[in-house]
Amino acid sequence: MQFGVFSVGDITRDPTTGRIPTEHERLQAMVAIAKKAEEVGLDVFASGQHHNPPFVTSAPTTLLAYVAAQTERIVLSTATTLITTTDPVRIAEDYATLQHLSGGRVDLMMGRGNTGPVYPWFGQDIRNGVPLAIENYALLHRLWREDSVSWEGRFRTPLQSFTSTPRPLDGVPPFVWHGSIRTPEIAEQAAYYGDGFFHNNIFWPIHHTRQMVRLYRQRFEHYGHGRADQAIVGLGGQVFMHRSSQEAVKQFRPYFDVAPVYGHGPSLEEFTEMTPLTVGSPQQVIDRYAAMRHEVGDYQRQLFLIDHAGLPLETVLEQIEILGTEVVPVLRREMAIGRPADVPDAPTHGSLVQKAGGPRDVTVYAVDGVTGRRAEAVA
């Protein structure tokens, strides 16, 4: 099972000091967080995608490529790739390039985003959010698997004999998770393709998570990809830890109260009761997250939001140290107990290449340098 951290890249005033980091400091902090996650043995670092203040994560492939150059093992992912407002041709090209540069250490989490104004900024209408997600991903899926794509849809100009370059590394596209917290159509989409489903349940009670994951598992089996318990599931989460649970609450409360994603709403105590946010000792985090499998079944990826709400970098790195040295090793052991041997691990580039029968060079050489079309299409 994979464990990791994700960042939404928010720029938030530290309520205890009044200091606001610059964009430069925030981006550099995210790099430091990724490197620390690898250092302590975590498996995944993921970045969100936002195009509005107070976030700095508008170019996740640039950030992840920079991180790839400074790391060796950790999987680089997105906490959201905006499939609704990002051209699928651009996604195909950018993430295939990142796949090559990182040696295959990349996957994606498709999402629609939760910021309404983004849609018109990129020429779209939020009322088409679900149709955009479905159509754009159908095109992306083909672009990574077909050398020449002719296509026509509702939301972008048609393609004629188009070849996306570079082709996927070893002939195997990056693995895709479909992220949603409330939309059954996205769970259905993930099941249809046999992709992963990530329920980033940082705002939701466990009974809602259970329902969404159950739907995905049932439909995964319906489409013939395997048994329901073999479906690929990921969960989100949030933690803040201290040796003393009382001290953890005392330290985190000022940050919680002003957090841009949930501040000024329910109390910290109410929120931790209703959602997976766990503020307390490492053992409390272990107990809370070890129990997740009893709600959703054996799953493959657990990511924690750990650097938000104005928390200073030093504190975040301390949290990652605790997570990697005290919490995750125990969770790995707990999650392995009684896990069926035929329930798969989270897909990696290596496992996908093996499943495909080995690496292949899928470079497309024969093209017309003027029109960009393949030679046979021009003839």
C-alpha positions in Angstrom: 0.0 0.0 0.0 1.2 3.5 -0.8 1.3 6.4 1.7 2.1 10.0 0.8 1.3 13.6 1.2 -0.4 16.1 -1.0 -0.4 19.9 -1.1 -2.9 22.4 -2.4 -0.2 25.1 -2.4 -2.2 27.7 -0.5 -0.6 31.0 0.6 -2.2 31.7 4.0 -1.2 34.1 6.8 0.3 32.3 9.8 -2.2 33.3 12.5 0.4 33.0 15.3 3.0 35.3 13.7 1.0 37.3 11.1 3.6 36.4 8.4 2.5 35.5 4.9 4.9 33.6 2.7 5.8 34.8 -0.8 4.9 32.8 -3.8 8.6 32.0 -4.2 8.8 30.8 -0.6 5.7 28.7 -1.0 6.9 26.9 -4.1 10.3 26.2 -2.6 8.6 24.9 0.5 6.6 22.4 -1.6 9.9 21.1 -3.1 11.3 20.7 0.4 8.2 18.9 1.5 8.5 16.4 -1.4 12.2 15.8 -0.7 11.4 15.2 3.0 8.6 12.8 2.1 11.1 10.7 0.1 13.7 11.0 2.9 11.4 9.5 5.5 10.2 6.7 3.3 6.8 7.9 2.0 5.7 6.7 -1.4 3.9 9.6 -3.1 4.0 13.4 -3.3 1.1 15.1 -5.0 0.4 18.6 -6.0 -3.0 20.3 -6.7 -3.8 22.5 -9.7 -5.3 25.9 -9.1 -5.4 29.0 -11.2 -6.4 31.6 -8.6 -5.1 33.2 -5.4 -4.3 32.1 -2.8 -2.8 29.2 -4.6 0.5 28.8 -6.4 0.0 25.4 -8.1 -1.0 26.6 -11.6 1.7 24.6 -13.3 1.9 21.1 -11.7 4.0 19.5 -14.4 6.7 22.2 -14.0 6.8 21.7 -10.3 6.8 17.9 -10.5 9.5 17.9 -13.1 11.7 20.0 -10.9 11.0 17.7 -7.9 11.8 14.7 -10.2 15.2 16.0 -10.9 16.0 16.2 -7.1 14.5 12.9 -6.0 15.1 9.2 -6.9 12.2 7.0 -5.7 9.1 8.9 -4.8 6.0 8.7 -7.1 5.0 12.2 -8.3 1.3 12.7 -8.7 -1.4 15.3 -8.9 -3.9 16.0 -6.2 -6.0 17.4 -9.1 -5.4 17.6 -12.8 -8.2 19.8 -14.1 -9.6 17.7 -16.9 -12.5 20.1 -17.4 -10.5 23.3 -18.1 -7.2 21.9 -19.4 -7.0 20.8 -23.0 -6.6 17.0 -23.1 -4.0 17.4 -25.8 -2.0 19.5 -23.5 -2.4 17.0 -20.7 -1.3 14.1 -23.0 1.9 16.0 -24.0 2.8 17.5 -20.7 2.4 14.3 -18.6 4.1 12.0 -21.1 7.0 14.4 -21.1 7.1 14.3 -17.3 6.8 10.5 -17.4 10.0 10.3 -19.5 11.9 12.8 -17.4 11.0 11.1 -14.1 11.7 7.6 -15.3 8.0 6.6 -15.0 7.5 8.0 -11.5 4.3 9.8 -12.4 0.6 9.3 -12.3 -2.4 11.7 -12.3 -5.6 12.3 -10.4 -8.3 13.8 -12.7 -10.7 16.2 -11.1 -13.1 19.0 -12.0 -11.9 21.5 -9.4 -14.0 23.4 -6.9 -13.5 27.0 -8.1 -16.3 28.2 -10.3 -14.6 31.2 -11.9 -11.8 29.0 -13.4 -14.2 27.7 -16.1 -14.8 31.0 -18.0 -11.1 31.9 -17.7 -10.5 28.9 -19.9 -13.4 29.3 -22.2 -15.8 26.8 -20.5 -19.0 26.8 -18.6 -19.2 25.3 -15.1 -22.6 23.9 -15.9 -20.9 21.5 -18.3 -18.5 20.3 -15.6 -19.4 16.6 -15.8 -19.8 16.4 -19.6 -16.4 18.1 -19.9 -14.8 15.6 -17.6 -16.3 12.7 -19.5 -15.5 13.9 -23.0 -12.0 15.3 -22.3 -10.9 12.1 -20.6 -12.3 9.9 -23.4 -10.0 11.9 -25.8 -7.0 11.8 -23.5 -7.4 8.0 -23.1 -7.2 7.6 -26.9 -4.3 10.1 -27.3 -2.1 8.0 -25.1 -3.1 4.7 -26.8 -3.4 5.5 -30.5 -0.7 6.9 -32.7 -3.1 8.6 -35.0 -6.3 10.1 -33.6 -9.2 11.5 -35.5 -11.8 12.9 -33.2 -14.7 15.4 -32.9 -16.6 16.4 -29.8 -18.6 19.3 -28.2 -15.9 21.2 -26.4 -12.8 21.6 -28.6 -11.9 21.8 -32.2 -11.7 18.4 -34.1 -8.5 16.5 -34.6 -7.5 14.8 -37.9 -4.8 12.1 -37.9 -3.2 13.8 -34.8 -0.2 12.2 -33.0 0.5 13.3 -29.5 4.2 13.5 -28.7 6.1 12.3 -27.0 4.5 8.9 -26.9 4.1 7.4 -23.4 7.3 5.9 -21.9 7.7 2.2 -22.8 4.4 2.3 -24.6 2.5 2.5 -21.3 0.5 5.6 -20.3 0.6 7.0 -16.8 -1.8 5.5 -14.4 -4.9 7.6 -13.8 -7.0 8.1 -10.7 -10.4 9.9 -11.0 -10.9 12.1 -8.0 -14.3 13.1 -6.7 -15.9 13.6 -3.3 -19.6 13.9 -4.4 -20.2 12.9 -8.0 -21.4 9.4 -8.8 -20.7 10.0 -12.5 -17.0 10.2 -11.8 -17.0 7.0 -9.9 -18.7 5.4 -12.8 -16.1 6.9 -15.2 -13.3 5.4 -13.2 -15.0 2.0 -13.1 -15.7 2.1 -16.9 -12.0 2.5 -17.8 -10.7 0.3 -15.0 -8.8 3.2 -13.6 -8.4 4.2 -9.9 -10.9 6.0 -7.9 -9.7 8.5 -5.3 -12.2 9.8 -2.7 -10.5 12.9 -1.3 -12.7 12.8 1.7 -11.2 15.7 3.6 -14.6 17.4 4.1 -17.0 14.4 4.3 -18.2 11.9 6.9 -17.1 8.3 6.5 -20.6 7.0 5.5 -20.5 9.2 2.4 -17.0 7.9 1.5 -18.2 4.3 2.0 -21.2 4.9 -0.4 -19.0 6.4 -3.1 -16.3 3.7 -2.9 -19.0 0.9 -2.8 -20.5 2.3 -6.0 -17.1 2.4 -7.8 -16.3 -1.1 -6.7 -19.6 -2.5 -7.9 -19.3 -0.8 -11.3 -15.6 -1.9 -11.6 -16.8 -5.5 -11.3 -19.7 -4.8 -13.7 -17.4 -3.7 -16.4 -15.3 -6.9 -16.1 -12.1 -5.5 -14.7 -12.0 -7.8 -11.7 -13.8 -8.5 -8.5 -15.1 -5.5 -6.6 -12.5 -6.0 -3.8 -9.8 -5.8 -6.5 -10.7 -2.3 -7.6 -8.1 0.4 -7.1 -9.1 2.9 -4.3 -7.4 5.8 -2.8 -8.4 8.1 0.1 -7.5 11.5 1.3 -6.9 12.6 4.9 -5.6 15.3 7.2 -3.5 15.1 10.3 -1.7 17.2 12.9 0.3 15.4 15.5 2.2 15.9 18.8 3.3 13.5 21.5 0.5 15.1 23.7 -2.9 15.1 22.1 -3.8 18.1 24.1 -0.8 20.0 22.8 -1.6 19.0 19.2 -5.1 20.5 19.6 -3.6 23.7 21.2 -1.0 24.2 18.5 -3.3 23.4 15.5 -6.5 25.3 16.6 -5.3 28.8 15.5 -4.5 27.4 12.0 -7.8 25.5 11.7 -9.8 28.5 12.7 -8.6 30.6 9.7 -7.9 27.8 7.2 -9.1 29.0 3.7 -10.8 25.6 3.0 -12.7 25.2 6.2 -12.1 28.0 8.6 -14.9 30.0 10.2 -17.2 27.0 10.1 -17.6 24.1 12.4 -15.4 23.9 15.5 -12.2 21.9 15.4 -13.9 19.2 17.6 -16.9 19.0 15.3 -14.8 18.8 12.2 -12.6 16.1 13.6 -15.7 14.1 14.5 -17.3 14.5 11.1 -14.3 14.1 8.8 -11.0 12.2 8.7 -9.1 15.2 10.1 -7.2 13.8 13.1 -5.5 16.2 15.5 -3.7 14.3 18.3 -1.0 11.8 19.1 0.6 9.5 16.5 -1.2 6.6 18.0 -4.6 8.4 17.5 -3.7 8.9 13.9 -2.7 5.2 13.6 -6.0 4.1 15.2 -8.1 6.3 13.0 -6.6 5.4 9.7 -6.1 1.7 10.4 -9.9 1.6 10.7 -10.5 3.0 7.2 -10.2 -0.4 5.6 -13.1 -1.6 7.7 -15.2 1.1 6.1 -14.1 0.9 2.4 -12.3 -2.4 2.1 -8.6 -3.0 1.4 -7.4 0.0 -0.6 -4.2 1.1 -2.3 -3.3 4.7 -1.6 -3.6 7.0 1.4 -2.6 10.6 1.0 -2.5 13.2 3.8 -2.9 17.0 3.5 -0.3 18.3 5.9 1.0 21.7 4.8 -2.0 24.0 4.6 -3.6 26.8 6.6 -0.4 28.8 7.1 1.6 26.2 8.9 5.3 27.2 8.7 7.6 24.9 6.8 9.6 23.9 9.8 6.4 22.5 11.4 5.3 20.7 8.3 8.7 19.0 8.0 8.4 17.9 11.6 4.9 16.5 10.8 6.3 14.5 7.9 9.1 13.2 10.1 6.5 11.8 12.6 4.4 10.5 9.7 7.2 8.7 8.0 9.0 7.3 11.1 6.2 6.6 13.6 2.8 6.4 11.8 3.2 4.9 8.4 5.4 1.9 9.4 2.7 0.8 11.8 -0.1 1.5 9.2 1.8 -0.6 6.7 1.8 -3.5 9.0 -1.8 -3.1 10.1 -3.0 -2.8 6.5 -1.2 -5.9 5.5 -2.9 -8.1 8.1 -5.5 -10.3 6.4 -5.1 -8.6 3.1 -6.0 -11.1 0.3 -3.0 -12.0 -1.9 -5.0 -11.3 -5.1 -5.9 -7.7 -4.0 -3.5 -5.7 -6.1 -1.1 -3.0 -4.9 -1.3 0.5 -6.4 -0.2 0.4 -10.0 3.3 1.7 -10.8 5.0 2.2 -14.1 7.0 -1.0 -13.6 3.9 -3.1 -12.8 2.0 -1.6 -15.8 4.9 -2.3 -18.1 5.1 -5.9 -16.9 1.3 -6.3 -17.3 1.7 -5.0 -20.9 4.3 -7.7 -21.7 7.4 -5.6 -21.4 8.6 -2.2 -22.6 8.1 -1.1 -26.2 9.6 1.8 -28.1 6.5 3.6 -29.5 8.3 6.6 -31.0 6.6 7.8 -34.1 9.2 8.7 -36.7 7.3 9.0 -40.0 5.7 12.5 -40.0 5.3 15.3 -42.4 7.4 18.1 -40.9 5.2 20.8 -42.4 1.7 19.6 -41.6 2.6 17.5 -38.6 0.7 14.5 -40.1 2.0 11.0 -40.5 3.4 10.2 -43.9 0.8 7.6 -44.7 -2.0 10.1 -43.9 -0.5 12.6 -46.3 0.0 10.1 -49.1 
